Amino acid sequence: MHNHNARRSDPLKILALDTSTEYCSVALSIDGEVDFRGTHAGQTHSQLVLCMVDELLRAHAMRLDSLDGIAYGEGPGSFTGLRIACGVVQGLAFGASLPVVGIGTLLAMAAGTRAERVVCCLDARMQEIYHGAYEYRSGAWRVVHEPSVCPPAAAPAVSGSGWLGCGSGFLAYPEALASRYAGQLEATEPLRFPHAREVAQLALPRFAANEAVSSEHAAPVYLRDKVALRTDERPGR
């Protein structure tokens, strides 16, 4: 018997999206069951993500305004990608009067692994990485190192062994990171990206705890002042 007076442990329907890297993904969580779409997007995130949202909602015969909220990967990640995510989320959430929750991209990447100790490194360009470290203990993720930006050779130290290294930082700077964490990495997954599936899962308890905010508060986490825009990030003149 379900007690309908009991507070729901998670909201019914959450849309999530992540465009923080070249991998673009959208997920729909209905009662904790997650369906998703994802693809390598290159520079076409803005068109793609809206098509994927539309496709996912149609597949479940749902309308945007029947959702309980929208979650997004708030960063760190690509400057352009994070701007797109926030713009899309603000537009969708404002139009449907939905609350929003931002989830850290590095934590989402850690949550996508089956590991219990994860060092996450995304290539931040300019000879730097976005770094975060997490441990899964007693059924929850705990932050060992908050997200930061640093040269790979200066990545924050972790204790002990059995760590999984994941993310594009391990593709861009394999030697520097291997020597920084010598003897501590059990394996590396350089092709792992943050994914909307985990953004949705991590957002559920936040929505349940009433930690969502209104759409105008959807903001990216950049971690560094933009020194120079790459050519593909410069606004059209």
N, C-alpha and C positions, 0 to 999 in steps of 0.2 A: 504493500500500500504506500502510495506517495502522500506525503503530508504537504498539501499545497500551501499551507501557511508558512512552512519553513522557507527561509531565505534561500534563493537559488545560489548554488555554489559557483555557477558561471552563467553569463548571459546567454540567451538563446542563439543569437546570430551576429557574428562579427566578420567584417570584411577586413583583410590585411593586405598591404602591399609593400614591396621593397624594390627600390631602384637605385640603391646606394653603390652598386658596382655595375660592370657590364652585363651581369645576369639580372634579368628583370622578372619578378614573380608576383603573383596575386593569389590569395587564398581566401576561402570562405569557410568559417567554422560555424557549424550548426549543432548546438548541444554537444560541443566538444569533438564532433566528427569533422575532420578537415578535408576539403577538396581544394585542389590548387592547379594553377597553370604556371609554367615558367619557361623562359627561353633566353638565349644569349642575344642581347639587344643591340650591341654596339652603341650607336648614338641615336637610336630611334625610340627611346623610352616613352616619350610623351604620347605618341600615337598608340604604341603597343599596349601600354598599361591600361588605357581606357577601353581598348578593344577587348582585352583579357577580362577586365571587370565586367563588361557587358556580357561576354560569353559565359562567364561563371554564373552570373545572376540568372541568365536565361536558362542555363542547364538545370538550375534548381527552381525554375519558375518563380523567381523572387524579384521584388522591386527594392530599390535602394532604400526607400523610406520605411520598409518593414524590418530593416536591420536595427540592432541595438547600439552599434558603434563602428568606428573605423580605426584600425591600428596601422602604424607605418614604421618602417625602419628609419630612425631619426639620425643615424650616423654613428660614428664617423664613416666617411666614404667619399665618393666623387662629388665635388662641389656642385656640378650641374645636376647629377642624379638626385642629390638631396633636395635641391631647389624644386626639381620636377615633382618629387614625392610630396613635398609640403604643398605645392600649388594644386596638385590633383586632389589631395586629401581635403584641403580647405574648400575647394570647389564642390566636391561631392558631399562633404559633411555639412557645409553651410546650406546647400540646396535642400538637403533632406533633414535638416535640424538634428544632426547626430553628433554625439560627443566623440572625442578622439583620444588615443593613447599613443605616445611615441615609445618605441622599444629600441634599445641599443643594438646596433648591427653586429658588433663583436660578440655580445652575449647571445644573440640569435644564432650566430655561426657556431658558437660552442654548443648550444642546445641541439643543433642538428647532428652532432656526433653521438656516438655511443660511449664516449670516453668519460672519465670522472675528473680528469685534470687536463685542462686545455689552454694552450697558449695560442691566442689568435693574432695574426699579423696580416693586415691588408697593405698592399703597395700604396704608399701615399705620394708617389712620384718624388722628384727633387731629392733622391737618395735618402728618403725617410719611409718609415712604416707607421701605420696606426696599430697600436698594440693594446691588448687587454688579456688578462689571465683569469681563469675561472675554475672553481672546483664544485663538483656535484656531491653534496653531503646531506644525509637525512632527507632525501626527497626534494631538495631545492638547490638552485645554483647560488653559489656564494662568490663574491668578487674578491679575487686575490690582488689584482692590480686594476684600478680604474682605467678606462681608455685614455691613452696618451699618444703623442706623436714624437718620434725620436729616430735617430739613425739606427739601423739594424744592429750595429756593433754595441750600441748603448741600450739595448732592450732591457727592461727591468728584470732583475734576477728572480728566479723561483727556487723553492727548496725541494729537495728530493728528486726522485726519478719517476718514470711512468707517465710522463706528460705526452699529450698529442699536440703536435704543432700543425695549425691549419690556416689556410688563406693564401692569397696571392703574394704576400710578403715572402713566403717560403719558395715561391717560384722566382721572384725577382732577386732575392738575396740569399740563396740557399747556403752559400759558404759562411757568410757572416753570422747567420742565425744558427747554423749547425755548430759553429765554434763557440758562440755565445752560450748555447745550451748543451754543450758537449756532455754526453753521458746521461742526460736528463730526458731526452726525447725518445719515446718508445716507437713512434711512427710520425710521419708527416702526411698531410692531405693538402698539397698546394693548390689543388683545383676546387676546394670547397669555397662556397660563397654564402653570404647571409641569404636566408630564404623566408618568404612571406609565411610559409607553413609554421615556422617556429615563432615568427613575429606574432601570429595569431594565438598560438598556444601560450606564449609568455604574457600576452595582453589580457587573456581571460580573467586571471585572478585580479588584475588591476581594475578591470571594469567591474568585477564583482565587489571590489572594495571601494567602489565609488571614487576611484582616482582619475577618472577620465576628465578631460577639460573641453571647453567649447572650441569650435573649429578654428577661430582666429588665433588660438594659442599653439597651433601646429607649427613647430619651429625646428630647423635642423641643428644638429650638433656638429660644428665644423672642426673644433680642436685647434685650428691655427688660423691666423689672419692670412688671407689670400695674398701671397707674395706676387704671383704673376699667373694670369690665366693662360692655360694652353691654348693654341690656336683654335681648337675645336670648342673651347669654352668661352671664347670672346663673343660678346653680343654682336649681332649683325649691324653694320653701320647703315 
